């Protein structure tokens, strides 16, 4: 930022972005948790963009995948079905804390690689009856798969723990009856893993 930009009065959204930047720094271990309150007080007292930058000193600007858990409402319904047809959720969207996917003589695709989460713990129930569901999960979240395949497949290859504190955890469970629920790991930029 130039000197003139630092003197511009800060907006409410810029303060919220600075708060999120501080919380992300605590989650990633860059900022000790005992320093968070002090820095948040600086953000709330800041009048200009320069004062906001001072409150966030020593921290990198937020990257595209830094804030995986957001304080925004979900942008998808909690129940999605593909009956004699299909469904698809891709791109940037906010995942609800509980979601049910139903593929009945149809198919569907759920792509979480650009998604954000409304909660740290997300439960996805996938039911495939004579149909199929594909779930793409990014490599920077914890994934647990507990499904069961009866004359079908409930793929568990994408299950893993990142070992990073504060990362979202997605639990995928359900049933594949004469169908398939396939989970695939992909890089957070959208490339297949």
N, CA, C and O of each residue as an XYZ file, in Angstrom:
772
protein
N       0.838     -1.189      0.000
C       0.000      0.000      0.000
C       0.878      1.246      0.000
O       1.932      1.296      0.634
N       0.408      2.236     -0.726
C       1.128      3.505     -0.741
C       0.779      4.291      0.516
O      -0.148      3.938      1.244
N       1.525      5.350      0.760
C       1.287      6.176      1.945
C      -0.115      6.771      1.930
O      -0.757      6.873      2.976
N      -0.596      7.165      0.748
C      -1.953      7.732      0.663
C      -3.016      6.686      0.992
O      -4.017      7.001      1.635
N      -2.804      5.435      0.551
C      -3.778      4.377      0.826
C      -3.822      4.026      2.312
O      -4.875      3.653      2.828
N      -2.692      4.143      2.999
C      -2.648      3.831      4.427
C      -3.446      4.832      5.256
O      -3.884      4.516      6.362
N      -3.636      6.044      4.722
C      -4.375      7.084      5.443
C      -5.886      7.026      5.204
O      -6.637      7.759      5.848
N      -6.334      6.178      4.304
C      -7.771      6.060      4.018
C      -8.466      5.406      5.206
O      -7.954      4.456      5.798
N      -9.644      5.932      5.542
C     -10.407      5.365      6.657
C     -10.799      3.925      6.353
O     -11.190      3.596      5.233
N     -10.688      3.076      7.365
C     -10.985      1.647      7.209
C     -12.488      1.413      7.241
O     -13.215      2.073      7.984
N     -12.944      0.466      6.426
C     -14.367      0.101      6.407
C     -14.630     -1.027      7.404
O     -13.698     -1.650      7.912
N     -15.900     -1.276      7.671
C     -16.267     -2.389      8.555
C     -15.803     -3.720      7.966
O     -15.335     -4.591      8.699
N     -15.928     -3.884      6.642
C     -15.499     -5.126      6.002
C     -13.994     -5.320      6.137
O     -13.532     -6.444      6.335
N     -13.228     -4.244      6.032
C     -11.776     -4.355      6.197
C     -11.412     -4.760      7.624
O     -10.442     -5.488      7.836
N     -12.189     -4.290      8.602
C     -11.962     -4.712      9.991
C     -12.277     -6.198     10.157
O     -11.536     -6.925     10.817
N     -13.389     -6.647      9.548
C     -13.741     -8.080      9.610
C     -12.660     -8.924      8.940
O     -12.309     -9.991      9.444
N     -12.131     -8.458      7.812
C     -11.058     -9.187      7.126
C      -9.805     -9.261      8.002
O      -9.129    -10.289      8.035
N      -9.497     -8.178      8.705
C      -8.326     -8.170      9.592
C      -8.530     -9.133     10.758
O      -7.596     -9.832     11.152
N      -9.753     -9.178     11.319
C     -10.056    -10.138     12.389
C      -9.848    -11.562     11.900
O      -9.250    -12.382     12.596
N     -10.344    -11.854     10.702
C     -10.197    -13.192     10.125
C      -8.722    -13.516      9.893
O      -8.294    -14.652     10.101
N      -7.961    -12.543      9.471
C      -6.515    -12.736      9.255
C      -5.816    -13.093     10.563
O      -4.938    -13.956     10.579
N      -6.198    -12.438     11.661
C      -5.607    -12.741     12.966
C      -6.004    -14.138     13.441
O      -5.167    -14.887     13.946
N      -7.269    -14.483     13.281
C      -7.727    -15.821     13.707
C      -7.041    -16.922     12.894
O      -6.670    -17.963     13.436
N      -6.878    -16.688     11.620
C      -6.179    -17.655     10.768
C      -4.725    -17.795     11.213
O      -4.179    -18.898     11.196
N      -4.098    -16.696     11.610
C      -2.712    -16.733     12.079
C      -2.593    -17.543     13.367
O      -1.601    -18.244     13.567
N      -3.586    -17.455     14.235
C      -3.581    -18.263     15.457
C      -3.747    -19.738     15.106
O      -3.036    -20.587     15.645
N      -4.684    -20.050     14.202
C      -4.922    -21.438     13.810
C      -3.699    -22.066     13.156
O      -3.448    -23.260     13.325
N      -2.941    -21.275     12.414
C      -1.766    -21.821     11.718
C      -0.514    -21.783     12.586
O       0.541    -22.254     12.160
N      -0.608    -21.232     13.796
C       0.536    -21.199     14.697
C       1.460    -20.010     14.507
O       2.528    -19.953     15.117
N       1.067    -19.068     13.677
C       1.916    -17.888     13.451
C       1.796    -16.868     14.572
O       2.737    -16.117     14.832
N       0.661    -16.835     15.231
C       0.406    -15.869     16.296
C      -0.007    -16.637     17.550
O      -0.960    -17.414     17.505
N       0.691    -16.434     18.666
C       0.293    -17.125     19.899
C      -1.111    -16.693     20.332
O      -1.480    -15.525     20.205
N      -1.880    -17.645     20.840
C      -3.269    -17.368     21.205
C      -3.361    -16.287     22.288
O      -4.345    -15.549     22.339
N      -2.346    -16.189     23.152
C      -2.397    -15.178     24.209
C      -2.188    -13.758     23.675
O      -2.392    -12.790     24.409
N      -1.784    -13.622     22.407
C      -1.628    -12.301     21.786
C      -2.848    -11.891     20.965
O      -2.935    -10.753     20.505
N      -3.792    -12.819     20.780
C      -4.949    -12.550     19.922
C      -5.808    -11.403     20.456
O      -6.164    -10.504     19.694
N      -6.147    -11.413     21.736
C      -7.018    -10.372     22.305
C      -6.407     -8.983     22.120
O      -7.102     -8.029     21.772
N      -5.111     -8.886     22.357
C      -4.422     -7.594     22.200
C      -4.506     -7.096     20.755
O      -4.783     -5.922     20.509
N      -4.264     -8.001     19.806
C      -4.313     -7.618     18.391
C      -5.745     -7.285     17.956
O      -5.952     -6.357     17.175
N      -6.729     -8.034     18.454
C      -8.123     -7.732     18.113
C      -8.532     -6.363     18.642
O      -9.273     -5.636     17.981
N      -8.048     -6.007     19.841
C      -8.320     -4.662     20.380
C      -7.750     -3.582     19.451
O      -8.378     -2.544     19.242
N      -6.551     -3.833     18.892
C      -5.950     -2.886     17.952
C      -6.812     -2.764     16.686
O      -6.993     -1.670     16.153
N      -7.341     -3.903     16.213
C      -8.194     -3.876     15.018
C      -9.449     -3.055     15.294
O      -9.840     -2.229     14.469
N     -10.079     -3.272     16.434
C     -11.326     -2.558     16.752
C     -11.098     -1.064     16.970
O     -11.997     -0.255     16.740
N      -9.907     -0.702     17.410
C      -9.592      0.715     17.629
C      -9.076      1.407     16.362
O      -8.991      2.634     16.317
N      -8.738      0.636     15.352
C      -8.140      1.200     14.138
C      -9.132      2.091     13.397
O     -10.303      1.745     13.238
N      -8.639      3.244     12.947
C      -9.460      4.155     12.161
C      -9.074      4.115     10.690
O      -9.917      4.353      9.825
N      -7.808      3.815     10.394
C      -7.321      3.850      9.012
C      -6.818      2.474      8.586
O      -6.630      1.574      9.405
N      -6.606      2.342      7.273
C      -6.043      1.092      6.745
C      -4.628      0.862      7.284
O      -4.237     -0.279      7.528
N      -3.880      1.913      7.467
C      -2.529      1.794      8.020
C      -2.541      1.234      9.428
O      -1.695      0.412      9.781
N      -3.513      1.681     10.249
C      -3.621      1.160     11.613
C      -4.038     -0.309     11.603
O      -3.624     -1.074     12.474
N      -4.863     -0.713     10.616
C      -5.220     -2.122     10.482
C      -3.984     -2.953     10.115
O      -3.784     -4.048     10.643
N      -3.160     -2.423      9.208
C      -1.932     -3.123      8.834
C      -0.994     -3.250     10.033
O      -0.323     -4.269     10.194
N      -0.948     -2.225     10.866
C      -0.116     -2.288     12.073
C      -0.629     -3.382     13.007
O       0.167     -4.097     13.616
N      -1.941     -3.518     13.126
C      -2.520     -4.558     13.987
C      -2.202     -5.955     13.466
O      -2.142     -6.913     14.237
N      -1.997     -6.066     12.159
C      -1.693     -7.366     11.535
C      -0.221     -7.505     11.190
O       0.141     -8.337     10.359
N       0.631     -6.704     11.814
C       2.064     -6.701     11.506
C       2.673     -8.103     11.674
O       2.334     -8.861     12.583
N       3.584     -8.396     10.753
C       4.296     -9.658     10.824
C       3.518    -10.857     10.309
O       4.015    -11.982     10.366
N       2.309    -10.640      9.808
C       1.479    -11.747      9.327
C       1.294    -11.636      7.824
O       1.142    -10.534      7.295
N       1.306    -12.769      7.133
C       1.094    -12.706      5.681
C      -0.353    -12.341      5.364
O      -1.260    -12.573      6.163
N      -0.541    -11.774      4.199
C      -1.911    -11.506      3.743
C      -2.619    -12.844      3.562
O      -1.989    -13.855      3.256
N      -3.909    -12.837      3.751
C      -4.679    -14.077      3.630
C      -4.557    -14.638      2.225
O      -4.705    -13.914      1.240
N      -4.287    -15.925      2.140
C      -4.191    -16.605      0.855
C      -5.543    -17.169      0.448
O      -6.513    -17.040      1.195
N      -5.623    -17.791     -0.722
C      -6.905    -18.269     -1.226
C      -7.524    -19.385     -0.395
O      -8.744    -19.547     -0.432
N      -6.731    -20.175      0.365
C      -7.294    -21.269      1.148
C      -7.096    -21.056      2.642
O      -7.281    -21.998      3.412
N      -6.726    -19.848      3.087
C      -6.430    -19.638      4.502
C      -7.639    -19.811      5.402
O      -7.561    -20.547      6.386
N      -8.736    -19.171      5.107
C      -9.921    -19.228      5.966
C     -10.875    -20.292      5.429
O     -11.775    -19.985      4.646
N     -10.677    -21.544      5.850
C     -11.523    -22.629      5.362
C     -12.865    -22.663      6.068
O     -13.874    -23.037      5.471
N     -12.885    -22.272      7.348
C     -14.142    -22.205      8.096
C     -14.531    -20.734      8.167
O     -13.782    -19.901      8.680
N     -15.707    -20.433      7.647
C     -16.136    -19.036      7.545
C     -17.399    -18.798      8.355
O     -18.170    -19.718      8.630
N     -17.585    -17.559      8.725
C     -18.768    -17.162      9.475
C     -19.807    -16.612      8.498
O     -20.210    -15.452      8.579
N     -20.228    -17.480      7.570
C     -21.242    -17.121      6.583
C     -22.252    -18.258      6.498
O     -21.917    -19.404      6.798
N     -23.469    -17.962      6.097
C     -24.465    -19.040      5.985
C     -24.146    -19.962      4.810
O     -23.542    -19.532      3.828
N     -24.552    -21.234      4.911
C     -24.339    -22.171      3.799
C     -25.015    -21.679      2.528
O     -26.060    -21.031      2.577
N     -24.408    -21.994      1.392
C     -24.969    -21.586      0.104
C     -25.574    -22.769     -0.643
O     -25.847    -22.684     -1.840
N     -25.779    -23.870      0.073
C     -26.437    -25.037     -0.514
C     -27.455    -25.569      0.479
O     -27.300    -25.422      1.691
N     -28.488    -26.184     -0.051
C     -29.472    -26.820      0.827
C     -28.837    -28.024      1.513
O     -27.877    -28.592      0.992
N     -29.354    -28.421      2.668
C     -28.778    -29.582      3.359
C     -29.171    -30.928      2.736
O     -28.583    -31.953      3.080
N     -30.154    -30.944      1.827
C     -30.552    -32.186      1.166
C     -30.484    -31.978     -0.342
O     -31.112    -31.068     -0.885
N     -29.704    -32.842     -1.019
C     -29.540    -32.746     -2.463
C     -29.792    -34.127     -3.040
O     -29.249    -35.118     -2.552
N     -30.620    -34.193     -4.086
C     -30.959    -35.493     -4.665
C     -30.809    -35.493     -6.178
O     -31.044    -34.494     -6.858
N     -30.407    -36.654     -6.673
C     -30.388    -36.915     -8.103
C     -31.233    -38.158     -8.338
O     -30.753    -39.280     -8.174
N     -32.489    -37.961     -8.723
C     -33.424    -39.067     -8.944
C     -33.714    -39.125    -10.440
O     -34.297    -38.194    -10.996
N     -33.311    -40.207    -11.091
C     -33.405    -40.329    -12.544
C     -32.754    -39.121    -13.220
O     -33.154    -38.718    -14.312
N     -31.768    -38.564    -12.571
C     -31.071    -37.387    -13.085
C     -29.794    -37.193    -12.296
O     -29.186    -38.159    -11.836
N     -29.392    -35.957    -12.141
C     -28.148    -35.726    -11.435
C     -28.116    -34.407    -10.699
O     -29.012    -33.574    -10.837
N     -27.070    -34.234     -9.916
C     -26.818    -32.975     -9.212
C     -25.322    -32.712     -9.235
O     -24.511    -33.621     -9.416
N     -24.981    -31.448     -9.046
C     -23.569    -31.069     -9.015
C     -23.408    -29.819     -8.164
O     -24.153    -28.851     -8.324
N     -22.436    -29.842     -7.261
C     -22.052    -28.679     -6.470
C     -20.553    -28.504     -6.665
O     -19.766    -29.324     -6.191
N     -20.156    -27.450     -7.353
C     -18.740    -27.198     -7.627
C     -18.438    -25.721     -7.452
O     -19.341    -24.907     -7.258
N     -17.171    -25.391     -7.522
C     -16.753    -23.997     -7.423
C     -16.751    -23.511     -5.989
O     -16.806    -24.316     -5.060
N     -16.687    -22.193     -5.799
C     -16.708    -21.640     -4.443
C     -18.123    -21.675     -3.868
O     -19.050    -21.113     -4.453
N     -18.284    -22.328     -2.738
C     -19.571    -22.380     -2.054
C     -19.329    -22.690     -0.588
O     -18.235    -23.114     -0.216
N     -20.353    -22.479      0.261
C     -20.234    -22.737      1.697
C     -21.039    -23.985      2.031
O     -22.244    -24.047      1.785
N     -20.355    -24.980      2.597
C     -20.946    -26.277      2.904
C     -21.691    -26.205      4.242
O     -21.135    -25.711      5.223
N     -22.947    -26.691      4.299
C     -23.653    -26.722      5.581
C     -23.021    -27.749      6.522
O     -22.351    -28.670      6.055
N     -23.219    -27.612      7.829
C     -22.620    -28.561      8.776
C     -23.129    -30.000      8.609
O     -22.393    -30.945      8.891
N     -24.357    -30.175      8.162
C     -24.938    -31.500      7.913
C     -25.521    -31.483      6.512
O     -26.289    -30.588      6.162
N     -25.154    -32.478      5.711
C     -25.631    -32.516      4.333
C     -25.936    -33.960      3.949
O     -25.188    -34.875      4.293
N     -27.037    -34.155      3.235
C     -27.422    -35.484      2.764
C     -27.481    -35.469      1.248
O     -28.111    -34.601      0.643
N     -26.812    -36.449      0.641
C     -26.794    -36.610     -0.813
C     -27.498    -37.917     -1.140
O     -27.200    -38.950     -0.541
N     -28.428    -37.881     -2.085
C     -29.159    -39.085     -2.466
C     -29.112    -39.243     -3.981
O     -29.570    -38.378     -4.728
N     -28.548    -40.369     -4.418
C     -28.500    -40.697     -5.850
C     -29.352    -41.939     -6.051
O     -28.966    -43.035     -5.646
N     -30.505    -41.770     -6.675
C     -31.450    -42.866     -6.882
C     -31.685    -43.004     -8.381
O     -32.372    -42.180     -8.984
N     -31.119    -44.038     -8.978
C     -31.143    -44.217    -10.425
C     -30.628    -42.961    -11.120
O     -31.095    -42.585    -12.195
N     -29.671    -42.337    -10.489
C     -29.080    -41.121    -11.042
C     -27.684    -40.956    -10.484
O     -27.105    -41.897     -9.941
N     -27.151    -39.770    -10.617
C     -25.797    -39.546    -10.142
C     -25.595    -38.138     -9.652
O     -26.440    -37.262     -9.836
N     -24.456    -37.942     -9.023
C     -24.160    -36.611     -8.531
C     -22.685    -36.431     -8.260
O     -21.931    -37.392     -8.105
N     -22.300    -35.174     -8.208
C     -20.910    -34.830     -7.918
C     -20.874    -33.680     -6.932
O     -21.528    -32.655     -7.119
N     -20.102    -33.869     -5.884
C     -19.903    -32.853     -4.865
C     -18.418    -32.533     -4.841
O     -17.605    -33.404     -4.531
N     -18.049    -31.294     -5.162
C     -16.650    -30.892     -5.222
C     -16.372    -29.917     -4.082
O     -16.903    -28.806     -4.067
N     -15.550    -30.327     -3.141
C     -15.221    -29.500     -1.983
C     -13.885    -28.772     -2.126
O     -13.443    -28.119     -1.180
N     -13.235    -28.869     -3.281
C     -11.890    -28.318     -3.426
C     -11.826    -26.798     -3.371
O     -10.779    -26.245     -3.034
N     -12.910    -26.112     -3.690
C     -12.938    -24.652     -3.573
C     -13.933    -24.199     -2.510
O     -14.176    -23.003     -2.349
N     -14.501    -25.147     -1.793
C     -15.550    -24.842     -0.823
C     -14.978    -24.309      0.480
O     -13.811    -24.526      0.806
N     -15.823    -23.615      1.208
C     -15.564    -23.197      2.587
C     -16.612    -23.894      3.444
O     -17.625    -24.368      2.932
N     -16.370    -23.953      4.724
C     -17.223    -24.723      5.617
C     -17.858    -23.818      6.667
O     -17.205    -22.922      7.201
N     -19.137    -24.059      6.959
C     -19.849    -23.265      7.954
C     -19.513    -23.707      9.370
O     -19.850    -23.010     10.328
N     -18.848    -24.861      9.522
C     -18.494    -25.398     10.831
C     -17.193    -26.185     10.694
O     -16.852    -26.641      9.603
N     -16.463    -26.343     11.808
C     -15.236    -27.142     11.768
C     -15.525    -28.612     11.496
O     -14.731    -29.289     10.844
N     -16.659    -29.110     11.991
C     -17.040    -30.506     11.778
C     -18.225    -30.566     10.831
O     -19.280    -29.991     11.103
N     -18.047    -31.262      9.721
C     -19.099    -31.395      8.708
C     -19.401    -32.873      8.521
O     -18.494    -33.699      8.421
N     -20.685    -33.193      8.474
C     -21.106    -34.571      8.238
C     -21.862    -34.639      6.918
O     -22.845    -33.928      6.711
N     -21.386    -35.507      6.032
C     -22.043    -35.708      4.739
C     -22.556    -37.142      4.710
O     -21.781    -38.093      4.816
N     -23.863    -37.285      4.567
C     -24.472    -38.607      4.429
C     -24.761    -38.833      2.954
O     -25.500    -38.073      2.328
N     -24.173    -39.880      2.412
C     -24.334    -40.183      0.992
C     -25.038    -41.527      0.848
O     -24.597    -42.540      1.391
N     -26.144    -41.513      0.102
C     -26.902    -42.733     -0.164
C     -26.985    -42.897     -1.679
O     -27.483    -42.021     -2.385
N     -26.488    -44.035     -2.165
C     -26.540    -44.324     -3.595
C     -27.309    -45.630     -3.787
O     -26.816    -46.701     -3.432
N     -28.503    -45.541     -4.342
C     -29.336    -46.706     -4.628
C     -29.459    -46.823     -6.142
O     -30.171    -46.039     -6.769
N     -28.780    -47.782     -6.722
C     -28.750    -47.950     -8.169
C     -28.304    -46.650     -8.845
O     -28.794    -46.290     -9.915
N     -27.376    -45.965     -8.204
C     -26.841    -44.724     -8.748
C     -25.434    -44.513     -8.245
O     -24.837    -45.413     -7.654
N     -24.907    -43.341     -8.474
C     -23.549    -43.066     -8.042
C     -23.337    -41.633     -7.616
O     -23.961    -40.708     -8.137
N     -22.440    -41.466     -6.653
C     -22.078    -40.142     -6.170
C     -20.563    -40.062     -6.089
O     -19.904    -40.969     -5.581
N     -20.027    -38.973     -6.593
C     -18.584    -38.733     -6.499
C     -18.375    -37.517     -5.609
O     -19.021    -36.484     -5.785
N     -17.461    -37.656     -4.646
C     -17.143    -36.562     -3.735
C     -15.654    -36.278     -3.849
O     -14.825    -37.126     -3.522
N     -15.316    -35.068     -4.319
C     -13.924    -34.632     -4.424
C     -13.582    -33.816     -3.188
O     -14.236    -32.814     -2.899
N     -12.552    -34.248     -2.452
C     -12.156    -33.550     -1.233
C     -10.762    -32.959     -1.410
O      -9.894    -33.602     -2.000
N     -10.529    -31.736     -0.905
C      -9.202    -31.137     -1.024
C      -8.212    -31.832     -0.092
O      -8.608    -32.476      0.879
N      -6.936    -31.698     -0.394
C      -5.911    -32.378      0.394
C      -5.538    -31.639      1.673
O      -4.680    -32.113      2.418
N      -6.163    -30.481      1.955
C      -5.800    -29.723      3.146
C      -6.853    -29.783      4.253
O      -6.872    -28.917      5.127
N      -7.735    -30.799      4.230
C      -8.711    -30.997      5.304
C      -8.631    -32.447      5.782
O      -8.112    -33.316      5.082
N      -9.154    -32.694      6.990
C      -9.238    -34.058      7.514
C     -10.500    -34.710      6.969
O     -11.566    -34.094      6.958
N     -10.384    -35.948      6.519
C     -11.518    -36.665      5.935
C     -11.617    -38.046      6.579
O     -10.633    -38.779      6.676
N     -12.820    -38.377      7.012
C     -13.099    -39.695      7.575
C     -14.235    -40.303      6.760
O     -15.248    -39.644      6.525
N     -14.080    -41.556      6.324
C     -15.099    -42.220      5.512
C     -15.564    -43.466      6.254
O     -14.760    -44.338      6.583
N     -16.877    -43.546      6.518
C     -17.434    -44.658      7.294
C     -18.568    -45.373      6.573
O     -19.384    -46.026      7.223
N     -18.642    -45.272      5.282
C     -19.768    -45.838      4.542
C     -19.693    -47.343      4.374
O     -18.688    -47.978      4.695
N     -20.788    -47.897      3.861
C     -20.912    -49.337      3.678
C     -21.482    -49.621      2.295
O     -22.473    -49.017      1.883
N     -20.849    -50.542      1.587
C     -21.334    -50.933      0.273
C     -21.954    -52.323      0.326
O     -21.298    -53.279      0.742
N     -23.209    -52.444     -0.091
C     -23.914    -53.724     -0.149
C     -24.277    -53.957     -1.615
O     -25.166    -53.299     -2.156
N     -23.584    -54.891     -2.245
C     -23.676    -55.078     -3.692
C     -23.337    -53.770     -4.403
O     -23.860    -53.456     -5.472
N     -22.460    -53.039     -3.777
C     -22.013    -51.772     -4.323
C     -20.672    -51.403     -3.723
O     -20.049    -52.220     -3.046
N     -20.222    -50.182     -3.963
C     -18.906    -49.729     -3.510
C     -19.049    -48.438     -2.715
O     -19.716    -47.499     -3.150
N     -18.419    -48.401     -1.549
C     -18.282    -47.166     -0.783
C     -16.781    -46.957     -0.614
O     -16.168    -47.493      0.309
N     -16.202    -46.175     -1.511
C     -14.757    -45.980     -1.624
C     -14.219    -45.159     -0.455
O     -14.784    -44.127     -0.095
N     -13.122    -45.631      0.131
C     -12.550    -44.950      1.297
C     -11.136    -44.422      1.039
O     -10.424    -44.101      1.991
N     -10.721    -44.326     -0.208
C      -9.337    -43.939     -0.519
C      -8.977    -42.515     -0.094
O      -7.806    -42.230      0.156
N      -9.943    -41.633     -0.008
C      -9.629    -40.234      0.313
C      -9.546    -39.970      1.813
O      -9.269    -38.842      2.221
N      -9.780    -40.988      2.641
C      -9.728    -40.787      4.092
C      -8.300    -40.482      4.530
O      -7.356    -41.164      4.130
N      -8.153    -39.441      5.364
C      -6.821    -39.078      5.856
C      -6.927    -37.995      6.929
O      -7.948    -37.323      7.074
N      -5.847    -37.858      7.660
C      -5.714    -36.766      8.631
C      -4.532    -35.903      8.189
O      -3.471    -36.421      7.841
N      -4.724    -34.592      8.205
C      -3.646    -33.696      7.779
C      -2.624    -33.489      8.886
O      -1.460    -33.199      8.609
N      -3.044    -33.634     10.125
C      -2.139    -33.377     11.246
C      -1.982    -31.905     11.551
O      -1.155    -31.530     12.382
N      -2.769    -31.058     10.887
C      -2.696    -29.614     11.132
C      -3.839    -29.195     12.058
O      -5.004    -29.434     11.740
N      -3.527    -28.582     13.183
C      -4.599    -28.163     14.092
C      -5.483    -27.092     13.465
O      -5.012    -26.241     12.710
N      -6.756    -27.147     13.786
C      -7.710    -26.154     13.295
C      -8.258    -26.428     11.912
O      -9.091    -25.663     11.426
N      -7.817    -27.498     11.259
C      -8.321    -27.822      9.915
C      -9.728    -28.406     10.024
O     -10.028    -29.116     10.983
N     -10.584    -28.116      9.061
C     -11.929    -28.694      9.076
C     -11.865    -30.222      8.976
O     -10.940    -30.791      8.396
N     -12.881    -30.861      9.562
C     -12.990    -32.321      9.495
C     -14.309    -32.659      8.821
O     -15.368    -32.187      9.235
N     -14.239    -33.480      7.779
C     -15.433    -33.925      7.059
C     -15.585    -35.427      7.279
O     -14.658    -36.197      7.027
N     -16.762    -35.836      7.752
C     -17.079    -37.248      7.927
C     -18.091    -37.618      6.846
O     -19.176    -37.042      6.771
N     -17.721    -38.585      6.016
C     -18.603    -39.051      4.944
C     -19.094    -40.430      5.343
O     -18.294    -41.344      5.542
N     -20.406    -40.585      5.461
C     -20.950    -41.895      5.816
C     -22.210    -42.150      5.019
O     -22.790    -41.231      4.441
N     -22.626    -43.399      4.992
C     -23.832    -43.704      4.259
C     -23.838    -45.117      3.735
O     -23.214    -46.013      4.304
N     -24.564    -45.309      2.624
C     -24.791    -46.632      2.064
C     -24.785    -46.570      0.544
O     -25.338    -45.654     -0.065
N     -24.140    -47.576     -0.052
C     -24.182    -47.750     -1.502
C     -24.808    -49.121     -1.758
O     -24.186    -50.148     -1.486
N     -26.033    -49.141     -2.280
C     -26.760    -50.382     -2.558
C     -26.934    -50.490     -4.067
O     -27.671    -49.709     -4.669
N     -26.257    -51.459     -4.680
C     -26.229    -51.585     -6.132
C     -25.811    -50.255     -6.770
O     -26.299    -49.877     -7.835
N     -24.907    -49.568     -6.098
C     -24.428    -48.285     -6.602
C     -23.044    -48.000     -6.061
O     -22.361    -48.907     -5.585
N     -22.629    -46.759     -6.130
C     -21.280    -46.403     -5.674
C     -21.241    -44.994     -5.105
O     -21.886    -44.076     -5.613
N     -20.465    -44.850     -4.034
C     -20.086    -43.550     -3.499
C     -18.565    -43.547     -3.543
O     -17.911    -44.320     -2.843
N     -18.010    -42.671     -4.372
C     -16.569    -42.635     -4.612
C     -16.024    -41.325     -4.077
O     -16.540    -40.253     -4.395
N     -14.981    -41.411     -3.267
C     -14.313    -40.204     -2.769
C     -12.933    -40.132     -3.398
O     -12.216    -41.130     -3.475
N     -12.571    -38.932     -3.846
C     -11.277    -38.710     -4.480
C     -10.609    -37.497     -3.826
O     -11.251    -36.490     -3.526
N      -9.310    -37.629     -3.619
C      -8.535    -36.524     -3.072
C      -7.982    -35.693     -4.218
O      -7.469    -36.226     -5.202
N      -8.096    -34.371     -4.073
C      -7.571    -33.470     -5.091
C      -6.803    -32.348     -4.400
O      -7.075    -32.006     -3.249
N      -5.846    -31.786     -5.118
C      -5.129    -30.630     -4.584
C      -6.109    -29.481     -4.417
O      -7.084    -29.369     -5.160
N      -5.844    -28.638     -3.444
C      -6.747    -27.528     -3.151
C      -6.909    -26.563     -4.313
O      -7.794    -25.710     -4.259
N      -6.116    -26.653     -5.340
C      -6.276    -25.808     -6.513
C      -7.159    -26.447     -7.562
O      -7.458    -25.819     -8.578
N      -7.589    -27.691     -7.341
C      -8.471    -28.347     -8.266
C      -7.823    -29.442     -9.103
O      -8.476    -29.998     -9.986
N      -6.545    -29.771     -8.849
C      -5.902    -30.832     -9.623
C      -6.063    -32.161     -8.913
O      -6.026    -32.230     -7.684
N      -6.238    -33.201     -9.684
C      -6.480    -34.520     -9.113
C      -5.276    -35.047     -8.373
O      -4.131    -34.891     -8.796
N      -5.585    -35.698     -7.214
C      -4.529    -36.306     -6.425
C      -4.604    -37.799     -6.504
O      -3.787    -38.491     -5.897
